Every structure is written in C-alpha cells, then in structure tokens.
C-alpha cells in the first residue's frame, strides 16, 4: 500500500513497477534514426535513401502508412498506429505484471520469513537492471539480432520474463534463488522498456511541455490500465490458490511483449539478408561504447541537463517505509491478500486518475510549482499513516480498512500527478541526436535515486528496530521518512524556469557537443 507519492520509474519486481511518448513527429528535415547515432554510427551514414519513393533495406524504420484507419484513431490526442499500439501494449504488460506484486511480498514474508529490512534490500536489489539502461540501448543498436534492433529484442525480453516467473512458480525455494529470478524478471522489463523508448523518445523532442505531457499521459495511462486489470485478482488468487499459482499465471504475461513485437514497423538490416544472427552495425561494440560514453558525458555535463538531473536524483533518494508498513498491515492489523488486492485495485484506478489530473489540469503548470505543491501536500498526507499505526482513525469511527482505502486513493492520485513532470522533464532535456540514450541515462539516475531511498529506508527500519513482530517505533519511522521528502525543495532552483509551452533553450545538438 502506498504511503507516499508514487515515484518509481517502472514496475520493478518486488516493488514491481515504469515513460515515453507515442506520437512520432513528422520532421521537415531528412529522417534518420536518432537512436542509432548514439550507437556510434555516423549521421551521414544513416540518411535515408529514397528509391522510387521507398526506403532502402539498410534503413531501420519502415515506411509508414499514414492513411490507415488506426492512424486516424486518437487517445489523449495521440494517433494509434501499429507502432504506437505495440508500445502501448508493452506498457500495459508492465502494469499487468503487478499481478505478482502481492504474491512476491507474501512469499518473502511468509514462505522465506524475511524481515522488513531484508525485504527492502531485496527490493532495491531487484531494481539494479534499471540502473544500466543505456547499456541495453547500446546492445540493441550495435548488434541487431536476426537483423532487427527492436522486434528481436522485444521477443527476447518477453521470453526472458516468462522464464524467470516459471522458475519462481516451480524451483525457487531460497532468498538467493528468489533474488536471482526477480532480478532476471526485472531485467526483461527494463530491456523492453529501453527498446520502446528508443522508438519513441525522439517524438517528444522539440515539443512543448503540454504536448510532451499528452504523450506521457497516454504511456502511463496504458500502464495504469494494466494495473487495474490485474489489481483485484492479485490478492484473491493468492488467497484461493497460493503464490506459486500466481507466479505461474504471471509467467504467461511477458509473452504478450513477444507477440506485439511483430507490430513494429522495421526493415531488416543488410546482415539479415545474408543469414547472420548477429550483424554488428558500424564500429565494434567497444569502440562504439567508448564513443557513446564521450558523447553522453558531453551532453550530461551541460548545466541545463546536469542540474535538473541532480534534483531528480535527490528527490527520489529520500527514504521510505513501504516494507515496514506492509508487515504492519498484514501481521498487526491482519489485512488479507484479498483485501490488499482491493486496495491495489483502488490505487490502480487512482493512478489512472492521477494521469488524467496531470493531463487535464497540470501539464501547462510550471514544473517548479508542481514539484513544490505536490511534495508538500504529499508529505502532509503521508503523515496520516501514523493515525493507522496508533489507531487514531478508530477513535473517529473509521475502520482500518476504509481508512487504508481512502488514504491510498488520495496519496496515489497525488503521487502519480507529481511523478509525471519527472518524465516530461527527462524527455525534454534530451538534446538532438542523443534522445534515446540520454533519456535512458536520466531515468537510470532517477531509478538509482529510488534504490538509494529504498536502502536508506531499510537502514532506518533496522535502526529503529522495526521487525515483522515489533512495530513500536514505526510511527517515528513514518514521520522521519515523510519529513525527509521535503529536503530537496530548497534545490528547486535547479529546475528549468522556462514557460510551459516552450522547450528548454539549452538543448544542444550532439554535433555541437562533439565539436566542443
């Protein structure tokens, strides 16, 4: 149950959790694949050759059929082309994987008998694949698998996820085995996330905050809808059939990612025509990676990118007490898996409402104001969990169940609305020619902040002596964690102060950074 604004990037296994834009911009300049620039292939080598109105077979992106029926259907103002449907389904899968969230939590608590601090550490461990997202972009762009940079890796990611959850359903019987399988499952989601980001982040480049917000809203709306679909059953299935059964059902879900990969419009590389499984593009992987790191550092060290990134990291790095609260609500209050599934259903709907709140009312509001207001309100609302711990809600005639549902609903709406600007800001900071790799880097830094926050929360949980049986200092832990969320506010000046409907003036072309 959420006790503070939701701030993680994706569904990362135990905390299983998330960003991009759907609509490809129609550029006036000659089209080229931005994502391949950061894999070390020169821009001049990637210009699309037009022969009788069609792209050459060495180009990655296939011609688009702008006259199709689906391309005229819009959601959140974004067209539903086959590529966009594929991306939406990948995010839907990320949301629907929440089916296993409660099962994992109860498995660690009841089957493996871990303490809250151990669970928090394992949650942080499961997020490690999200910290090296640029590496996946380098791999997929430098080494097309069976001639495809996107389709093949989406298929592989889905199969890897299915494999990890199959192991959880059958052979896993220790915390080390569980950590390994959760790590593999997290890797599969992170890799597929990078692949779809490489398809779509460039579509937000140069757009206004309002337009970028619409694209992010559609993306997170798909994820939230997937969460709604799986929410209630996540608890009732655990109650009725046990955690192993839920893991088995979850193993089927990543296969959706493999299936929708074939909707991606992508021409095979020249190496595929020769029957090569791996067909390296341009320089060797090591040479490409070296060049990419130089270009990435040139882009990141720009003050207009570095300072907001520092704020995002610090904003995410404050400690939280999620694991401790889960143990309190299940061991002390006695919430059942079925009830927690209902709470998750409410929070999933609330997450979708948060997306709607941002898209309808906040996407034109300056970023500094959004962060300031939502952080202060979020910290105040997070304190209400103390009422549940000390039983104050019952003195007002509010049952623990209704208080938890209402509290989670309000906090999740606010939390999702407060996290959307992070995605918009990250997408808009990316300079031309470095969209995919820099976006992945920024989100990896954000995820790194989340991992640090989780580890700090685990340390505080251990320090205050909160265990699966002792909750004497839980109220103090909650107060301290929520107060700490206010610490980054004096650094709001690191965020860009541009008006909502203009793009950051500091965006730098990668060709310029290379010449500096």
PyMOL commands that set and color helices and strands:
alter all, ss='L'
color gray80, all
select helices_A, chain A and resi 34-37+70-72+82-111+116-126+128-142+151-170+175-204+209-241+243-263+270-273+285-300+303-316+322-333+337-362+367-382+385-390+392-395+400-429+435-463+474-484+487-494+510-515
alter helices_A, ss='H'
color red, helices_A
select strands_A, chain A and resi 50-51+54-55+74-75+78-79+143-145+278-280
alter strands_A, ss='S'
color yellow, strands_A
deselect
rebuild
show_as cartoon
